[in-house]
Amino acid sequence: MMLQTPIIIALYLLLVNILAFALYGFDKRKAKKKSFRIPEKTLLWMARIGGGVGSWMGIMLFHHKTKHTKFKIVVPLWTVIWLVALILLSNYFWDYPSF
């Protein structure tokens, strides 16, 4: 069971980052067409639930939400929080050699 948990976490993060990236691209396309938009709250939540890297890649690649201060702060903040959490979890799941 211990070995399966990191795999499940990795798959979850992969999927949520792919979804976040796709949502930013979809919203950018809709913005150009002046069509129905994805709420900013939803885009920010993607970073909060683990999709910070996908969100950041979507922001950079699609040049979307680059001028919004909250996106400049919230997406990197949640990305760092998730990174720290993953580092702490890795210490729990894997034994590193002591020197």
C-alpha positions in Angstrom: 0.0 0.0 0.0 2.8 2.4 0.8 4.3 2.1 -2.7 0.9 2.7 -4.4 0.3 6.0 -2.6 3.1 7.9 -4.3 1.9 6.6 -7.7 -1.6 7.7 -7.0 -0.4 11.2 -5.9 1.8 11.4 -9.1 -1.1 10.4 -11.3 -3.5 12.9 -9.6 -1.0 15.7 -10.0 -0.4 14.8 -13.6 -4.1 14.8 -14.4 -4.9 18.0 -12.5 -2.0 19.8 -14.2 -3.1 18.7 -17.6 -6.6 19.9 -16.8 -5.3 23.2 -15.5 -3.3 23.8 -18.7 -6.2 22.9 -20.9 -8.6 25.2 -19.0 -6.2 28.2 -19.5 -6.0 27.4 -23.2 -9.8 27.0 -23.5 -10.4 30.2 -21.6 -8.0 32.1 -23.7 -9.7 30.9 -26.9 -13.1 31.9 -25.5 -11.7 35.3 -24.5 -10.6 36.0 -28.1 -14.1 35.0 -29.3 -15.8 37.0 -26.6 -17.7 33.9 -25.6 -18.6 32.2 -22.4 -15.6 32.3 -20.0 -14.3 30.1 -17.2 -14.5 32.0 -13.9 -11.2 33.3 -12.6 -12.1 31.6 -9.3 -12.0 28.2 -11.1 -8.7 29.0 -12.8 -7.2 29.9 -9.4 -8.6 26.9 -7.7 -6.7 24.7 -10.2 -3.5 25.9 -8.7 -4.8 25.4 -5.2 -5.7 21.7 -5.8 -2.3 20.9 -7.2 -2.3 22.2 -10.8 0.1 25.1 -10.2 2.6 23.9 -12.8 -0.1 23.4 -15.5 -1.6 26.8 -14.6 1.7 28.5 -14.8 2.5 26.8 -18.1 -1.0 27.9 -19.4 -0.4 31.5 -18.3 3.0 31.6 -20.0 2.2 29.7 -23.2 -1.2 31.3 -23.9 -0.2 34.7 -22.5 -3.4 34.6 -20.5 -4.0 36.4 -17.2 -0.4 37.7 -17.3 -1.4 41.2 -16.1 -3.6 40.1 -13.2 -1.8 40.5 -9.9 -3.7 37.8 -8.2 -2.6 35.3 -10.8 1.0 36.4 -10.4 0.8 35.8 -6.7 -1.7 32.9 -6.1 -0.4 30.5 -8.8 3.3 30.6 -7.7 2.2 30.5 -4.0 0.2 27.3 -4.4 2.9 25.8 -6.6 5.4 26.3 -3.8 3.0 25.0 -1.1 2.5 21.8 -3.1 6.2 21.5 -3.7 7.0 21.7 0.0 4.2 19.3 0.7 5.6 16.8 -1.8 9.1 17.1 -0.3 7.7 16.4 3.2 5.7 13.5 1.8 8.8 12.1 0.1 10.6 12.0 3.4 7.7 9.9 4.7 7.6 7.4 1.8 11.2 7.0 1.1 14.2 6.4 3.4 17.2 8.4 2.4 20.6 7.1 3.3 22.1 8.9 6.3 25.6 10.2 6.1 
